Amino acid sequence: MSAVVFWVAFGMLGVWIQFFAPGLDALAPGLVVSLQREHWTRTFWLLLAWILVQEGVGSMAFGGVVMLYGLLVGGFILGCRLFDEANPLFMLILGLGYSLLLIVSQYILAGLQDVLLPSRPLLHVFLAQSLYFVAAWFIAHSLYGRKVVRRVRSL
């Protein structure tokens, strides 16, 4: 399978998951896998496409996902200075931090727009996003390594 097919399938599955689990960011673990495995240009285009999808289907004003993904990329780059990029402990810390940022940004942006958020317990949303982040990263990282075939151009 080519990398393009993998990312299209991951994106479609992520949007489908978000339809059934509102408030969950199902594409963020894929961004981390792309940062680990892809060249920066492919990650940039993937990030741009996913930002447009997330901002297009969401109900918040433009900019929330840009901020979240920017902080996720920055956290990943800074974390790589302390941990190996594929370390499960690093992914757990990154997932916990991202989950906290997601909740805080949703409440800040909702307050700025006078939008009422569903009254779900914050701990449940935090735990769901954190567990999903780590599990989805592990599955995507494993599948990407086994299923994506790189095409080598001959001279």
C-alpha positions as CSV (number, residue, x, y, z in Angstrom):
1,M,0.0,0.0,0.0
2,S,1.3,3.5,-0.8
3,A,1.6,6.2,1.8
4,V,-1.0,8.3,0.1
5,V,-3.6,5.5,0.3
6,F,-2.7,5.0,4.0
7,W,-3.2,8.7,4.9
8,V,-6.4,9.0,2.9
9,A,-7.8,5.9,4.7
10,F,-6.6,7.2,8.1
11,G,-8.2,10.6,7.4
12,M,-11.5,9.1,6.4
13,L,-11.6,6.8,9.4
14,G,-10.7,9.7,11.7
15,V,-13.5,11.8,10.4
16,W,-15.9,8.9,10.8
17,I,-14.8,8.3,14.4
18,Q,-15.2,12.0,15.1
19,F,-18.8,11.8,13.8
20,F,-19.6,9.2,16.4
21,A,-17.5,10.7,19.2
22,P,-18.0,14.5,19.1
23,G,-15.2,16.4,20.8
24,L,-12.6,13.7,20.1
25,D,-9.8,14.7,17.8
26,A,-9.2,11.5,15.9
27,L,-6.6,12.9,13.4
28,A,-4.0,14.2,15.9
29,P,-2.3,10.7,16.4
30,G,-1.9,10.5,12.6
31,L,-0.1,13.8,12.6
32,V,2.4,12.5,15.1
33,V,3.0,9.4,13.1
34,S,3.5,11.6,10.0
35,L,6.0,13.7,11.9
36,Q,7.9,10.5,12.9
37,R,7.8,8.7,9.5
38,E,7.3,11.2,6.7
39,H,9.4,13.9,5.1
40,W,8.4,17.4,6.3
41,T,6.8,18.3,3.0
42,R,4.3,15.5,3.1
43,T,3.5,16.2,6.7
44,F,2.9,19.9,5.9
45,W,0.4,19.0,3.1
46,L,-1.3,16.4,5.4
47,L,-1.5,18.9,8.2
48,L,-2.9,21.6,5.8
49,A,-5.6,19.2,4.6
50,W,-6.6,18.0,8.1
51,I,-6.8,21.6,9.4
52,L,-9.1,22.5,6.5
53,V,-11.3,19.4,7.3
54,Q,-11.3,20.0,11.0
55,E,-12.1,23.7,10.6
56,G,-14.7,23.0,8.0
57,V,-16.8,20.5,9.9
58,G,-16.4,22.1,13.3
59,S,-18.7,24.7,14.9
60,M,-16.0,26.9,16.4
61,A,-14.4,30.0,14.8
62,F,-11.4,29.5,12.6
63,G,-8.1,29.1,14.4
64,G,-8.7,26.6,17.2
65,V,-7.3,23.6,15.3
66,V,-4.5,25.7,13.9
67,M,-3.4,26.5,17.4
68,L,-3.9,23.0,18.7
69,Y,-1.9,21.3,15.9
70,G,0.8,24.0,16.1
71,L,1.2,23.3,19.8
72,L,1.2,19.5,19.1
73,V,3.9,19.9,16.5
74,G,5.9,22.1,18.9
75,G,5.4,19.7,21.8
76,F,6.6,16.8,19.6
77,I,9.7,18.7,18.5
78,L,10.6,19.7,22.0
79,G,9.8,16.3,23.4
80,C,12.1,14.6,20.8
81,R,15.0,16.4,22.6
82,L,14.2,14.5,25.8
83,F,12.8,11.2,24.5
84,D,13.1,8.8,21.6
85,E,10.4,9.8,19.1
86,A,8.8,6.4,19.2
87,N,8.9,6.0,23.0
88,P,5.5,4.9,24.4
89,L,6.0,7.0,27.5
90,F,6.6,10.1,25.3
91,M,3.4,9.4,23.4
92,L,1.5,9.1,26.7
93,I,2.9,12.4,27.9
94,L,2.2,14.0,24.6
95,G,-1.4,12.5,24.5
96,L,-2.1,13.8,28.1
97,G,-0.8,17.3,27.2
98,Y,-2.7,17.4,24.0
99,S,-5.9,16.3,25.7
100,L,-5.6,19.0,28.3
101,L,-4.9,21.6,25.6
102,L,-8.0,20.4,23.6
103,I,-10.3,20.8,26.6
104,V,-8.9,24.1,27.6
105,S,-9.1,25.5,24.1
106,Q,-12.7,24.2,23.6
107,Y,-13.9,26.0,26.7
108,I,-12.0,29.2,25.9
109,L,-13.2,29.4,22.3
110,A,-16.8,28.5,23.4
111,G,-16.7,31.3,26.0
112,L,-15.5,33.8,23.4
113,Q,-18.3,32.8,21.0
114,D,-21.1,32.4,23.6
115,V,-21.5,28.8,22.6
116,L,-22.8,26.3,25.2
117,L,-20.8,23.1,25.3
118,P,-22.4,19.8,26.4
119,S,-22.2,19.4,30.1
120,R,-20.0,16.2,30.0
121,P,-17.6,15.6,32.9
122,L,-14.2,17.0,31.9
123,L,-12.5,14.0,33.3
124,H,-14.3,11.6,30.9
125,V,-13.4,13.8,27.9
126,F,-9.8,14.1,29.0
127,L,-9.5,10.3,29.6
128,A,-11.2,9.4,26.3
129,Q,-8.9,11.7,24.3
130,S,-5.8,10.6,26.1
131,L,-6.5,6.9,25.7
132,Y,-7.6,7.3,22.1
133,F,-4.4,9.3,21.3
134,V,-2.1,6.6,22.6
135,A,-4.0,3.7,21.2
136,A,-4.5,5.2,17.8
137,W,-0.8,6.3,17.7
138,F,0.3,2.7,18.5
139,I,-2.0,1.2,15.9
140,A,-1.2,3.7,13.2
141,H,2.6,3.6,13.9
142,S,2.6,-0.2,13.7
143,L,0.5,-0.4,10.6
144,Y,2.4,2.3,8.8
145,G,5.7,0.4,9.4
146,R,4.3,-2.9,8.2
147,K,1.9,-1.9,5.4
148,V,3.3,1.1,3.6
149,V,5.7,0.2,0.9
150,R,8.2,2.8,-0.3
151,R,8.8,3.0,-4.0
152,V,12.4,3.4,-4.8
153,R,13.3,5.1,-8.1
154,S,16.1,3.6,-10.1
155,L,18.7,5.8,-11.6
